[in-house]
């Protein structure tokens, strides 16, 4: 979880695994929007676990969370927690696309 703590510390001032988990369970992921589920292709587990991906609001920023269940470790794993990339889809646009108001092209 080292890279997750590093990016969560940099982007959200969450410097420990305990702070990250407390942030998530206490409702820190404001207005989460499901992006999609996708196979974790770089996993060494067979079959590869499925990652659920979300965008969320954090004050005036948007964040990104990805997690999966590891059958090998028998536990949930946070794969990513960081500020949303500037070039990625906004939460508002995701909501409209998921409601089928926007097509993939536009």
Secondary structure by P-SEA (a helix, b strand, c coil): caaaaaaaaaccccccaaaaaaaaaacccccccccccccccccccccbbbbbbbbbbcccbbbbbbccccccccccccccccccccccccaaaaaaaaaccccccc
